[in-house]
Amino acid sequence: MNILVPTDGSWAAYSAERYAVELCRRCGGKVIAVHVYDPEISLETWKVKLMRELFKRVQTDADALEIVDRVKKLGEDAGVEVESVIIKGKAKPSDEIVKFVNQRGDIDLIVIAPTGKSHLFKLFLGSTTEGLVRELGKLLRVPVLIVPRRD
């Protein structure tokens, strides 16, 4: 079983990462940790401008590697293989993930948190989760499991 877990490094995503690793530990298979970001456009969006003002930083390649390495560490601790994928995408993360899943063709399940780092901007579902759910049955032929944050 190949389980894809999109991650943005948030605490909500951490719950989905742990769930995906545990599921693979129990059922066998591999976790594919995917992080999507666009370093060029992100500087132009109002959300990132606000985040940059609040946190005084933008995402770099090193940040992206740190995010997927966190999932790799969870996998190592559980004895589960984790493949890391960083996508520098020009489209919305949900669109990049749909494209990746459809091109790859061997993803059995997507495990994702209901919200991510941009949870301030969405009340119920994060934009990436909402985008994946919206694509179910149209472009995405893989089930999506939404895992709530566990403290």
C-alpha positions in Angstrom: 0.0 0.0 0.0 1.3 3.4 -1.0 0.0 6.3 1.2 0.6 9.8 0.2 0.7 12.4 3.0 0.8 16.0 1.9 2.5 18.1 4.5 3.2 21.8 5.2 5.0 21.3 8.4 2.1 22.4 10.6 1.0 20.7 13.8 -2.2 19.6 12.1 -0.2 18.0 9.3 1.9 16.2 12.0 -1.2 14.2 13.1 -1.8 13.1 9.5 1.9 12.2 9.1 1.8 10.0 12.3 -1.5 8.4 11.1 -0.1 7.6 7.7 3.1 6.1 9.2 1.1 4.0 11.7 -1.3 2.8 9.0 1.7 1.6 6.9 3.3 0.0 9.9 0.2 -2.0 10.6 -0.7 -2.8 6.9 2.6 -2.7 5.2 3.6 -0.4 2.5 5.3 2.9 2.0 4.5 6.5 2.9 5.2 9.2 0.3 5.6 12.6 2.0 4.8 15.4 -0.4 5.5 19.1 0.2 4.4 21.7 -2.4 5.5 25.3 -2.5 6.3 28.0 -5.1 9.2 30.2 -3.9 8.6 32.7 -6.7 4.8 33.3 -6.4 4.7 32.9 -2.7 6.4 36.3 -2.3 3.6 37.9 -4.2 0.5 36.5 -2.5 -1.2 38.4 0.3 -1.3 35.4 2.6 2.5 35.0 2.4 3.1 38.7 2.7 1.0 38.7 5.9 2.8 35.6 7.2 6.2 37.1 6.3 5.2 40.2 8.3 4.1 38.0 11.2 6.9 35.6 11.2 9.6 37.6 9.4 10.5 34.7 7.0 9.5 33.0 3.8 10.0 29.3 2.9 13.2 28.1 1.4 14.4 24.9 -0.1 16.0 24.0 3.3 12.6 24.6 5.0 10.9 22.2 2.5 13.6 19.6 3.1 13.1 19.9 6.9 9.4 19.4 6.5 9.6 16.1 4.6 12.5 15.0 6.8 10.2 15.1 9.8 8.0 12.4 8.1 11.1 10.4 7.2 12.1 10.4 10.9 8.7 9.2 11.9 9.0 6.4 9.4 12.5 5.4 10.6 11.2 5.3 14.2 8.3 3.0 13.2 10.3 0.9 10.7 8.3 2.2 7.7 9.8 3.3 4.4 9.2 7.0 3.6 9.8 8.5 0.2 10.2 12.3 0.3 9.0 14.4 -2.6 9.3 18.2 -2.8 7.3 19.9 -5.6 8.1 23.4 -6.6 4.8 24.1 -8.2 3.3 27.1 -10.0 -0.3 26.0 -9.3 -2.2 25.6 -6.1 -0.8 22.8 -3.9 -4.0 20.8 -4.3 -3.7 21.0 -8.1 0.0 20.0 -7.9 -0.9 17.0 -5.7 -3.6 15.8 -8.0 -1.2 16.1 -11.0 1.5 14.2 -9.0 -0.9 11.4 -7.9 -2.4 10.9 -11.4 1.1 10.9 -13.1 2.5 8.5 -10.5 -0.4 6.0 -10.7 0.6 3.9 -7.7 -1.0 5.9 -4.8 -3.6 3.9 -2.9 -4.7 6.5 -0.3 -4.1 10.2 0.6 -4.0 11.0 4.3 -4.2 14.7 5.0 -5.0 17.1 7.8 -8.2 19.2 7.6 -6.1 22.4 7.9 -2.5 23.4 7.6 -0.4 26.5 8.2 -3.0 28.7 6.5 -5.7 27.7 9.0 -6.2 31.4 9.8 -7.6 31.8 6.4 -10.1 28.9 6.4 -12.7 28.1 9.0 -13.4 24.4 8.2 -11.1 22.9 5.6 -7.7 24.2 4.5 -7.4 25.2 0.8 -5.3 22.1 -0.1 -7.6 19.7 1.6 -10.7 21.4 0.1 -9.1 21.2 -3.3 -8.4 17.5 -3.0 -11.9 16.8 -1.8 -13.3 18.9 -4.6 -11.4 16.8 -7.2 -12.6 13.5 -5.9 -14.5 11.7 -8.7 -13.4 14.3 -11.3 -9.6 14.3 -11.7 -8.6 12.3 -8.6 -9.4 8.6 -8.4 -7.7 8.0 -5.1 -9.6 8.1 -1.7 -8.7 10.9 0.7 -8.7 10.3 4.4 -8.9 13.5 6.5 -7.3 13.1 9.9 -8.1 15.6 12.7 -5.4 17.1 14.8 -4.6 15.1 17.9 -2.9 16.9 20.8 
